[in-house]
C-alpha cells in the first residue's frame, strides 16, 4: 500500500508542476493534453486500484459495484473496459 500511495503522490506532484508551468499571463492554463496524459492515466489507475480494493468483514471497506464508472481523459478510442483491464 505504501508503494501505491507514493506512486499517487509522485504523479500528482508531476501533474501539478506541469499545470503550474503552463499558466499564462491571464491566469489560464494552456497545455497540450498529451503533455499530462501519463500522469492522469497513472493517477486514474491508482484510484481504480484503490476503489476496487476491499477487505472481507470490514463494512467500511466493501467491494465497489461492478458498474462503477471511471472517466477516460482525452481518449475517444478507449473504453471503460480498457481502464478495468489495467488493474487485473
N, C-alpha and C positions, 0 to 999 in steps of 0.2 A: 504494500500500500504506500510506503514511503516513496518508492520509485515513481509510482503513478502521480503522487502529489508533486514531487519535484519536477516531473515532466510537464505537468499542467502549469506550474508557476513559470518555468523556463519559456514555454511557448506563449504564455500571457505576456511576460515581460518583453519578449521579442516583438510581439504584435504591437504593444503599446509604444515601443521605441520607433517602429516603422510609422505608426499613425502620428506620433508627435513630430517626427521629422517631415511629415507630409502636410502640415498645417500651413496654409498660405497666409499672405498678409491680411486677408479679410476674415481670418479665423475659420476657413473652410478646409476640410481635408480633401486633398486632390491626390488620389492614389490609384495605381493600376491594380485591379483585382488580383491579377496573377502574382503580384508582389506580396500579398498577405495570405494567399490560399494555403500554403504549407502550414502556417501557424493555426489558421482557422480549422483546417482539417484535423490537425493534431489535438486541438482543444475539444472539438466535437467528438473525436474518437475517445478521448479520456472521459468526457461527460457521458457518452454512451456506455462505456465500460462501468463507470460508477453507477449509472442509472439501472443497469441490469444486474448489478451485484445484489446479493441478498444473503440473509442468514436465517436458516430454519429455526423456528421457535422464538424469533425476535420480532414482535409486532411492529416495531419502529423501522425494521429493515426488511420489508417484504418484497417479493418479486413485483416488477412492473408488469403492466398489461402488455400482451403480445402486440397490440396495435399502437403502442407508444410511438409518436411521430418525432422525427428529428429533421430539421430543415437542412438542405444541402446549399452551401454557399456558391453562388455563381456557376453552377454546373447543370446545364439543361439536359445533359446526356446521362447523368447518374440517376439512380433511383434510391428509394429508402432501403431496398434490399442490399444495395452496394454498401450502405452505411452499416447495416447489421452484419454483413459478411466480414467487415473489418475487425469485429470483436470475437469472432468464433474461430 
